[in-house]
């Protein structure tokens, strides 16, 4: 039996179909190779592309491969919607690992998770992977967990409150007007040695300055009323001046040291800062009808007794005297707003107003009490 053949362009139709079949297989092989290359390139992208999601986006944005003739593919956009476009190819999600760890093929044990994309078959199973999904291996989760832990630890360290106890500054010099425990300690120390300055309340006032000056004079250092390092060192020696009265009670006025010493029953009880006669000349107004006289501002020396007193302000020709206790003629121990560390009076014995008030309240200079001036 004869076989009928149809010739087109000098060739039979069978020959033409054979040529087309071989060409289609060649195109399919090339297409599969390109798809594998695209997947490998996306999986091995440089770090810093944004993690698994960023890698998927990079893969999705890659140039589409040439599809096999007549083989449609499903392309799902990033938002998860699916569209079918003839002649296109879809690349699936890539886990953040190397290409070697990505499960492929129909026998893969990995299951795609929510939001992952899978690639449709291209050509035959021997030329292109049929499935690309995120593996169930905990490696990516471990990386993500480690990053979160590190970040949390860093924030914890930077925001942790300090537990260091603030250090209280040590003041090496205490001055009038200051307050604090160090001032209170100074006041207590002075009182314990007999340098009376009232109740230790922690405020550096006039009485504290007067007591510090008295101690400085007794210790033989500059008397300025400020408790600096030199005064602090001297306080460690517990300096107390000597007295001449060994029995009974008396008030000693030491012109050389410019100190008033109160002796009770033969023992030194209190020490006060004082200012006696300056030794300078001055003009004193005379009595009515009498001319003024020139006098020398001096405090008489000797043994005297308290003769009289005025419980209040006394206004004299030479100034005001607060609560004076007279021991000889017009000379008295009295209160004043100005009691410097040096001799400055017209001859009386100046004490701070607070000190003379204490003398009165403690009855340290009663009428008849001995006053020894030297």
C-alpha positions in Angstrom: 0.0 0.0 0.0 1.4 3.4 -0.9 1.8 6.2 1.8 0.6 9.7 0.9 2.8 12.5 2.1 2.1 16.2 2.0 5.0 18.5 1.2 5.4 22.1 2.4 8.2 24.1 1.1 9.9 20.9 -0.2 9.6 19.1 3.1 7.0 16.7 4.4 4.7 17.7 7.3 6.1 14.9 9.5 9.6 16.3 9.1 8.3 19.7 10.0 6.6 18.5 13.2 9.8 16.7 14.2 11.8 19.9 13.8 9.3 21.9 15.8 9.2 19.3 18.6 13.0 19.4 18.9 13.0 23.2 18.9 10.3 23.4 21.7 12.3 21.0 23.8 15.4 23.1 23.4 13.5 26.3 24.4 12.0 24.5 27.4 15.5 23.4 28.5 16.9 26.9 28.2 13.9 28.4 30.0 14.3 26.0 33.0 18.0 26.8 33.2 17.2 30.5 33.3 14.6 30.0 36.1 17.1 28.1 38.2 19.7 30.8 37.6 17.2 33.5 38.7 16.3 31.6 41.9 20.0 31.1 42.7 20.7 34.8 42.2 17.9 35.8 44.5 18.8 33.3 47.2 22.4 34.4 47.3 21.7 38.2 47.3 23.9 40.4 49.4 22.9 40.9 53.1 20.9 43.9 54.0 18.1 43.4 51.5 15.5 43.4 54.3 15.4 39.8 55.5 13.1 37.1 54.1 10.4 39.5 52.9 13.0 41.7 51.2 14.5 38.7 49.5 11.1 37.7 48.2 10.6 41.2 46.9 14.0 41.2 45.1 13.1 37.8 43.5 9.7 39.1 42.4 11.3 42.1 40.8 13.7 40.0 38.8 13.3 40.0 35.0 10.8 37.3 33.9 12.2 34.3 32.2 11.0 33.3 28.7 8.2 30.8 29.3 7.9 27.5 27.5 5.6 27.7 24.5 2.0 27.1 25.6 2.8 26.7 29.3 0.9 29.3 31.4 2.2 30.2 34.8 0.6 31.8 37.9 2.1 35.0 39.2 1.1 36.2 42.6 2.0 39.8 43.5 3.5 40.7 46.8 0.1 41.5 48.3 -0.9 37.8 47.9 -3.4 38.1 45.1 -3.1 35.7 42.2 -3.3 36.6 38.5 -2.9 34.3 35.6 -1.0 35.7 32.7 -0.1 33.5 29.7 3.5 33.5 28.8 4.8 34.6 32.2 6.6 32.7 35.0 6.3 33.2 38.7 9.2 32.9 41.2 8.3 31.6 44.7 9.6 32.8 48.1 13.1 32.1 49.1 14.0 31.4 52.8 16.9 33.3 54.2 19.4 30.4 53.7 21.6 29.2 51.0 20.3 27.6 47.9 21.4 24.1 49.0 19.0 24.2 52.0 15.9 25.2 50.0 13.7 22.1 49.5 12.6 21.6 45.9 10.7 19.1 43.9 7.5 17.3 44.5 9.0 15.2 47.3 9.9 18.2 49.5 8.9 17.9 53.1 8.7 21.6 53.6 5.2 23.2 53.6 4.7 26.8 52.5 3.7 29.1 55.3 1.2 32.0 55.2 2.2 34.6 52.7 4.8 32.4 50.9 4.7 31.9 47.2 5.3 28.8 45.1 6.6 28.5 41.6 4.6 26.7 39.0 6.3 23.9 37.0 8.3 25.1 34.0 9.0 22.6 31.3 9.7 19.2 32.9 10.6 18.2 36.4 14.1 17.4 35.4 14.8 21.0 34.2 13.3 23.3 36.8 12.2 23.1 40.5 8.5 22.6 40.9 8.2 23.8 44.5 10.0 26.6 46.4 8.8 27.2 50.0 10.0 28.4 53.3 11.5 25.4 55.2 10.2 24.5 58.6 13.8 24.6 60.0 14.0 26.9 63.1 17.1 28.6 61.7 15.4 31.7 60.4 13.4 32.0 63.6 16.5 31.6 65.7 18.2 34.5 63.8 15.1 36.7 64.3 14.9 35.8 68.0 18.5 36.5 68.5 18.2 40.0 66.9 15.3 40.9 69.2 17.1 39.6 72.3 20.2 41.6 71.5 18.1 44.8 70.9 16.2 44.3 74.1 19.4 43.8 76.1 21.0 46.9 74.6 17.9 49.0 75.5 17.9 47.6 79.0 21.5 48.5 79.6 21.1 52.1 78.2 18.0 52.8 80.2 18.8 51.1 83.5 18.8 53.6 86.4 22.0 54.3 88.2 22.3 52.7 91.7 25.3 54.8 92.6 24.7 56.7 95.8 25.6 60.5 95.4 28.6 61.5 97.4 28.1 64.3 99.9 30.8 66.9 99.2 33.3 67.6 102.0 33.7 71.3 102.6 37.2 72.3 103.8 36.1 75.8 104.8 32.9 76.7 106.7 31.7 80.3 106.6 29.0 82.4 108.1 25.6 81.7 106.5 26.4 78.0 105.7 24.2 75.2 107.0 24.7 71.5 107.3 25.8 68.6 109.5 29.4 69.7 109.2 28.4 73.1 110.7 26.5 71.3 113.5 29.5 69.1 114.2 31.7 72.2 114.5 29.3 73.9 116.9 29.1 70.8 119.1 32.9 70.6 119.1 33.3 74.2 120.2 30.6 73.9 122.9 32.3 70.8 124.3 35.5 72.8 124.7 33.8 75.7 126.4 33.7 78.1 123.4 30.0 78.8 123.8 27.9 79.5 120.7 24.4 78.6 121.7 22.5 75.5 120.7 24.1 73.5 117.8 21.5 73.9 115.1 23.6 73.5 112.0 23.5 77.1 110.9 26.7 79.1 110.8 25.6 82.4 112.5 27.3 85.2 114.4 27.6 83.2 117.6 29.5 80.5 115.7 31.8 83.0 114.1 32.5 84.5 117.6 33.3 81.1 119.1 35.5 80.2 116.1 37.4 83.5 116.6 37.8 82.8 120.3 39.3 79.3 119.5 41.6 80.7 116.8 43.0 83.3 119.3 43.5 80.6 121.9 45.2 78.3 119.3 47.5 81.2 118.2 46.3 81.2 114.6 44.7 84.0 112.5 41.3 84.9 113.9 38.9 85.5 111.1 35.9 83.6 112.2 36.0 81.1 109.3 36.6 77.5 110.0 39.2 76.5 107.4 41.8 73.7 107.3 44.1 75.3 109.8 41.3 75.8 112.3 40.1 72.2 111.8 43.6 70.9 112.5 43.8 73.1 115.6 40.4 71.8 116.8 41.9 68.3 116.9 44.3 69.5 119.6 41.4 70.5 121.9 43.0 73.9 122.8 41.9 75.7 126.0 43.6 78.8 127.4 45.1 79.0 130.8 43.6 81.0 133.7 44.9 82.6 136.8 42.0 81.9 139.1 42.5 78.6 140.8 39.8 78.8 143.5 36.3 80.4 143.5 34.7 82.1 140.5 35.8 85.0 138.5 35.8 86.7 135.1 39.2 87.1 133.6 39.8 89.6 130.8 42.9 88.7 128.8 43.9 91.8 126.9 46.8 90.1 125.1 44.7 87.3 123.7 41.5 89.4 123.5 39.5 86.7 125.4 37.0 86.7 128.3 37.4 83.6 130.5 34.7 82.6 132.9 36.0 80.6 135.8 33.5 78.7 138.0 34.7 77.0 141.2 38.3 77.2 140.1 37.7 75.7 136.7 37.5 77.3 133.3 33.9 77.1 132.1 33.4 79.4 129.2 35.6 81.3 126.7 34.3 84.3 124.7 35.7 86.5 122.0 36.1 90.1 123.1 37.4 93.5 121.9 38.9 95.9 124.5 40.4 99.4 124.3 42.1 100.2 121.0 44.9 102.3 122.6 44.0 105.2 120.3 43.2 108.7 121.4 39.7 110.2 121.0 37.8 113.3 122.0 35.2 113.0 124.7 32.5 115.5 125.1 32.6 117.3 128.5 29.7 117.8 130.9 27.5 120.8 130.4 29.7 123.9 130.7 32.9 121.8 130.5 35.2 121.7 127.4 35.8 118.3 125.7 38.8 116.3 126.8 41.3 114.1 124.9 41.3 110.5 126.2 43.1 107.3 125.4 41.0 104.2 124.5 42.4 101.8 127.1 40.9 99.1 129.4 42.3 99.5 132.9 44.1 96.5 134.4 43.7 95.1 137.9 41.3 93.3 140.1 37.7 94.6 140.2 34.2 93.5 141.1 30.9 93.9 139.3 29.4 97.0 140.9 26.1 97.6 139.0 24.2 96.7 135.9 21.6 98.0 133.5 19.2 95.4 132.0 18.6 97.1 128.7 20.2 99.7 126.3 22.5 102.3 127.8 23.1 105.4 125.6 26.3 107.2 126.6 28.5 109.9 125.2 30.7 107.3 123.5 27.9 105.1 122.1 25.4 102.5 123.0 26.0 99.7 125.5 23.6 96.6 125.5 22.9 95.3 129.1 26.1 96.6 130.6 27.7 95.1 133.7 30.0 97.7 135.3 33.2 96.7 137.0 34.9 100.1 137.4 33.6 103.6 137.0 32.2 103.8 133.4 33.9 100.6 132.3 31.7 97.6 131.7 31.2 94.3 130.0 28.4 94.9 127.5 26.8 93.7 124.3 27.6 95.2 120.9 26.8 94.6 117.3 30.5 94.9 116.5 33.0 92.7 118.2 36.1 92.3 115.9 39.1 90.1 116.6 41.2 93.1 117.5 41.0 95.9 120.2 38.5 98.5 119.0 36.6 99.9 121.9 37.0 103.1 123.9 37.9 101.0 126.9 34.9 98.8 127.7 34.9 95.0 127.2 32.7 94.2 124.2 30.8 90.9 123.8 28.4 89.9 121.2 24.8 90.7 122.1 23.9 87.0 122.2 26.8 86.4 124.5 25.9 89.1 127.0 22.4 87.8 127.0 23.8 84.4 128.0 25.9 86.0 130.7 22.7 87.4 132.2 20.6 84.3 131.8 23.3 82.0 133.3 24.1 84.6 136.0 27.8 84.5 135.2 28.5 88.1 136.3 26.4 88.8 139.4 27.0 91.8 141.6 30.2 91.3 143.6 31.8 88.8 141.1 35.6 89.3 140.7 36.8 90.8 137.5 40.5 90.3 136.8 41.9 92.4 133.9 45.5 91.7 132.7 
